[in-house]
Amino acid sequence: MFLVEPEPTDYDIRFRLFGVPVRVHPLFWLTALLLGGIDDMQPKLVLLWIVVAFVSVLVHEFGHAVAIRHYGWRPWITLYGLGGLASYEPGLRNTYESYAGRSAGWLPQVVIALAGPLAGFLFLGAIVAGVKLGGGGVNFHWGGPTGITWRLSGFQQANLAELVRFLIFANLYWGLLNLLPIYPLDGGKVARELAVVWGGRRGVEWSLAVSMATAGLVAVYALFFWSKPLFSVLMFGYLAFISYQMLQAIRQAGWQNFQDEDDDDFSSGGRW
């Protein structure tokens, strides 16, 4: 979710996924527990949820990584704290001519930001298709405190039903939340890129004001309508505070300074 990578630790897990380096910070596992609200679950369901969170976040970040590769950058993925981060650096052509500039415009950045939620939604579609091919059913409905609910049918094994329920929850709800115009979530990055096209520095200020208001509204809504809302309230309240701080920093330091710092260390990612 955030733009700064955590320092490496001796407890990091490292591997490659289709050539993309992946690092899992130990705080990721703790946050996965908190996000699931699983204090009353059986140990085997806790483990199942952690696996689902890991796979779902990784799919999301790999979606960013695929888009980053398309535009000629070398991506790497970090899972930590409140989610994941897909970072990148310029790549080179065979002629050693840099083509990092291909992703310097607003449209490539929008594509990279949207590629994460899209990967999660495609994964969700594959899950639903697999359930139906296996003789089960997934029926979605409008309504409820989150806006969309679903009902599973045709499952003989309770653990398998829980697995599917976790996967749907992670890839549907987290994907939708990521599309909200809250910075630094993916939707917030898209809003910022479009706002800059339309209004330059003023556009950035508008996008941050919208981000602050949206995050605050989500925190209030979660407090009154979501079950086990504490973590969500704290998280979106914190995001509202981040947007407020960035807005004040831009107004005090000036747009050019902010733009230079942001371009020096831009990362596309975000998950929760």
C-alpha positions as CSV (number, residue, x, y, z in Angstrom):
1,M,0.0,0.0,0.0
2,F,2.7,2.5,0.9
3,L,5.5,3.9,-1.2
4,V,8.5,3.0,1.0
5,E,9.9,-0.4,1.1
6,P,10.7,-1.8,4.6
7,E,14.3,-2.6,5.5
8,P,15.4,-6.2,4.9
9,T,15.4,-8.5,7.9
10,D,16.9,-11.9,8.6
11,Y,13.4,-13.3,8.6
12,D,12.4,-12.3,5.1
13,I,11.2,-15.0,2.7
14,R,12.6,-14.6,-0.8
15,F,11.8,-16.3,-4.1
16,R,11.1,-15.6,-7.7
17,L,7.7,-15.8,-9.5
18,F,8.1,-16.1,-13.3
19,G,11.4,-14.2,-13.0
20,V,10.1,-11.5,-10.7
21,P,11.9,-11.2,-7.3
22,V,9.5,-11.5,-4.4
23,R,10.3,-10.6,-0.7
24,V,7.9,-11.3,2.1
25,H,8.5,-9.2,5.2
26,P,7.6,-10.9,8.6
27,L,5.0,-8.2,9.4
28,F,2.9,-9.4,6.4
29,W,1.9,-12.5,8.3
30,L,0.8,-10.5,11.4
31,T,-1.2,-8.1,9.3
32,A,-2.9,-10.9,7.5
33,L,-4.2,-12.2,10.8
34,L,-5.5,-8.8,11.8
35,L,-7.2,-8.2,8.4
36,G,-9.0,-11.5,8.6
37,G,-10.6,-10.7,11.9
38,I,-10.1,-14.4,12.7
39,D,-9.7,-14.3,16.5
40,D,-12.6,-16.8,16.9
41,M,-11.5,-19.2,14.2
42,Q,-10.2,-22.7,14.6
43,P,-6.4,-23.0,14.1
44,K,-6.8,-24.8,10.7
45,L,-9.0,-22.0,9.4
46,V,-6.5,-19.4,10.6
47,L,-3.8,-21.2,8.6
48,L,-6.1,-21.4,5.6
49,W,-6.9,-17.7,5.7
50,I,-3.2,-16.8,5.9
51,V,-2.5,-18.9,2.8
52,V,-5.4,-17.2,1.0
53,A,-4.2,-13.7,1.9
54,F,-0.7,-14.5,0.7
55,V,-1.8,-15.9,-2.6
56,S,-4.4,-13.1,-3.2
57,V,-2.0,-10.3,-2.5
58,L,0.7,-12.0,-4.6
59,V,-1.7,-12.3,-7.5
60,H,-2.6,-8.6,-7.2
61,E,1.0,-7.5,-7.1
62,F,2.0,-9.7,-9.9
63,G,-0.7,-8.0,-12.0
64,H,1.2,-4.8,-11.4
65,A,4.5,-6.5,-12.3
66,V,3.2,-7.8,-15.6
67,A,2.1,-4.3,-16.6
68,I,5.4,-2.9,-15.4
69,R,7.3,-5.4,-17.6
70,H,5.1,-4.5,-20.6
71,Y,6.3,-0.9,-20.3
72,G,10.0,-1.9,-20.1
73,W,10.8,-1.8,-16.4
74,R,12.2,-4.4,-14.2
75,P,9.8,-5.1,-11.3
76,W,10.1,-6.6,-7.9
77,I,7.5,-7.4,-5.3
78,T,7.5,-6.8,-1.6
79,L,4.8,-8.1,0.7
80,Y,4.7,-6.4,4.1
81,G,2.8,-4.5,6.7
82,L,-0.6,-3.4,5.2
83,G,-0.3,-5.3,1.9
84,G,2.1,-5.3,-1.0
85,L,4.2,-3.1,-3.2
86,A,5.3,-3.7,-6.8
87,S,8.3,-1.5,-7.4
88,Y,10.4,-1.0,-10.6
89,E,13.4,0.5,-12.2
90,P,14.3,1.4,-15.8
91,G,15.2,-1.4,-18.2
92,L,17.4,-1.3,-21.3
93,R,16.9,-2.3,-24.9
94,N,19.3,-4.7,-26.6
95,T,21.0,-1.6,-28.0
96,Y,21.4,-0.3,-24.4
97,E,19.1,2.5,-25.2
98,S,16.9,3.2,-22.2
99,Y,13.2,2.8,-22.8
100,A,12.0,3.6,-19.3
101,G,10.4,6.7,-20.7
102,R,7.7,4.6,-22.2
103,S,5.9,4.5,-18.9
104,A,6.6,8.1,-17.9
105,G,3.2,9.4,-19.2
106,W,-0.1,9.3,-17.4
107,L,-1.7,6.5,-19.4
108,P,1.0,3.8,-18.6
109,Q,0.8,4.7,-14.9
110,V,-3.0,4.3,-15.0
111,V,-2.6,0.9,-16.7
112,I,0.0,-0.2,-14.2
113,A,-2.2,0.8,-11.3
114,L,-5.3,-0.9,-12.6
115,A,-3.5,-4.1,-13.5
116,G,-3.4,-5.1,-9.9
117,P,-7.2,-5.1,-9.2
118,L,-7.8,-6.6,-12.7
119,A,-5.5,-9.5,-11.8
120,G,-7.5,-10.1,-8.7
121,F,-10.8,-10.0,-10.5
122,L,-9.6,-12.4,-13.1
123,F,-8.4,-14.7,-10.4
124,L,-11.9,-14.4,-8.8
125,G,-13.5,-15.3,-12.1
126,A,-11.3,-18.4,-12.4
127,I,-12.4,-19.4,-8.8
128,V,-16.1,-19.0,-9.6
129,A,-15.7,-20.9,-12.9
130,G,-13.9,-23.7,-11.1
131,V,-16.6,-23.9,-8.5
132,K,-19.3,-24.2,-11.2
133,L,-17.3,-26.8,-13.1
134,G,-17.0,-28.8,-9.9
135,G,-20.8,-28.9,-9.5
136,G,-21.1,-26.1,-6.9
137,G,-22.6,-22.7,-7.1
138,V,-21.8,-19.1,-6.3
139,N,-24.7,-16.6,-6.3
140,F,-23.9,-12.9,-5.9
141,H,-26.5,-10.3,-4.7
142,W,-26.6,-6.6,-4.2
143,G,-27.0,-5.5,-0.6
144,G,-25.5,-5.9,2.8
145,P,-23.1,-3.6,4.6
146,T,-20.4,-4.1,2.0
147,G,-22.7,-3.7,-1.0
148,I,-22.3,-7.2,-2.4
149,T,-23.0,-10.5,-0.8
150,W,-22.9,-14.1,-2.1
151,R,-24.1,-17.5,-1.2
152,L,-22.3,-20.8,-1.8
153,S,-24.0,-24.1,-2.6
154,G,-23.1,-27.6,-3.5
155,F,-20.2,-28.1,-1.2
156,Q,-19.7,-31.4,0.6
157,Q,-16.6,-30.4,2.5
158,A,-16.8,-27.5,5.0
159,N,-13.1,-26.7,4.7
160,L,-13.4,-26.4,0.9
161,A,-16.4,-24.1,1.3
162,E,-14.4,-21.9,3.7
163,L,-11.5,-21.8,1.3
164,V,-13.7,-20.6,-1.5
165,R,-15.4,-18.1,0.8
166,F,-12.0,-16.7,1.8
167,L,-10.8,-16.4,-1.8
168,I,-14.0,-14.6,-2.9
169,F,-13.7,-12.2,0.1
170,A,-10.1,-11.3,-0.5
171,N,-10.2,-10.9,-4.3
172,L,-13.6,-9.2,-4.5
173,Y,-13.7,-6.8,-1.5
174,W,-10.0,-6.0,-1.5
175,G,-10.1,-5.3,-5.2
176,L,-13.1,-3.0,-4.9
177,L,-11.5,-1.2,-1.9
178,N,-8.4,-0.7,-4.0
179,L,-10.3,1.1,-6.7
180,L,-11.5,3.8,-4.3
181,P,-9.9,7.2,-5.0
182,I,-7.8,7.0,-1.8
183,Y,-4.1,7.5,-2.1
184,P,-1.9,5.5,-2.2
185,L,-4.4,2.8,-3.1
186,D,-4.6,2.0,-6.8
187,G,-7.7,4.1,-7.3
188,G,-6.0,7.0,-5.6
189,K,-3.1,6.7,-8.0
190,V,-5.4,6.7,-11.0
191,A,-7.3,9.7,-9.6
192,R,-4.0,11.6,-9.2
193,E,-2.8,10.8,-12.7
194,L,-6.0,12.0,-14.3
195,A,-6.2,15.0,-12.0
196,V,-2.7,16.1,-13.1
197,V,-3.7,15.8,-16.7
198,W,-6.7,18.0,-16.1
199,G,-5.4,20.5,-13.5
200,G,-1.7,20.2,-13.0
201,R,-0.7,21.0,-9.4
202,R,-4.3,21.9,-8.6
203,G,-5.3,18.5,-9.8
204,V,-3.0,16.8,-7.3
205,E,-4.5,18.9,-4.5
206,W,-8.0,18.0,-5.6
207,S,-7.1,14.3,-5.7
208,L,-5.6,14.4,-2.2
209,A,-8.7,16.3,-0.9
210,V,-10.9,13.6,-2.4
211,S,-8.7,10.9,-1.0
212,M,-8.9,12.4,2.5
213,A,-12.7,12.8,2.4
214,T,-13.2,9.3,0.9
215,A,-11.0,7.6,3.4
216,G,-12.7,9.4,6.3
217,L,-16.1,8.4,5.0
218,V,-15.1,4.8,4.7
219,A,-13.7,4.8,8.3
220,V,-17.0,6.2,9.6
221,Y,-19.1,3.7,7.5
222,A,-17.0,0.8,8.7
223,L,-17.4,1.9,12.3
224,F,-21.2,1.7,12.2
225,F,-21.9,-1.0,9.6
226,W,-19.0,-3.5,9.3
227,S,-18.5,-6.3,11.7
228,K,-15.2,-6.2,13.7
229,P,-14.5,-2.7,12.3
230,L,-11.6,-1.6,14.5
231,F,-8.7,-2.5,12.1
232,S,-10.6,-1.0,9.1
233,V,-11.4,2.2,11.0
234,L,-7.8,2.6,12.0
235,M,-6.5,1.9,8.6
236,F,-8.7,4.2,6.6
237,G,-8.4,6.9,9.3
238,Y,-4.6,6.6,8.9
239,L,-5.0,6.9,5.1
240,A,-7.1,10.0,5.5
241,F,-4.3,11.4,7.7
242,I,-1.6,10.6,5.1
243,S,-3.6,12.4,2.4
244,Y,-3.9,15.4,4.7
245,Q,-0.2,15.4,5.4
246,M,0.7,15.2,1.7
247,L,-1.8,18.0,0.8
248,Q,-0.2,20.3,3.4
249,A,3.3,19.4,2.2
250,I,2.5,20.2,-1.4
251,R,1.0,23.5,-0.4
252,Q,4.0,24.5,1.8
253,A,6.9,23.1,-0.3
254,G,5.5,23.7,-3.8
255,W,4.4,21.3,-6.5
256,Q,7.7,21.1,-8.3
257,N,9.6,19.8,-5.2
258,F,6.9,17.2,-4.6
259,Q,6.9,16.1,-8.2
260,D,10.7,15.7,-8.3
261,E,10.7,13.6,-5.0
262,D,7.8,11.5,-6.2
263,D,9.3,10.7,-9.6
264,D,12.6,9.7,-8.0
265,D,11.0,6.9,-6.0
266,F,7.7,6.0,-7.7
267,S,6.3,2.6,-7.0
268,S,3.0,1.1,-8.2
269,G,1.3,-1.3,-5.9
270,G,-1.0,-1.3,-3.0
271,R,-3.4,-4.0,-1.9
272,W,-5.5,-3.7,1.2
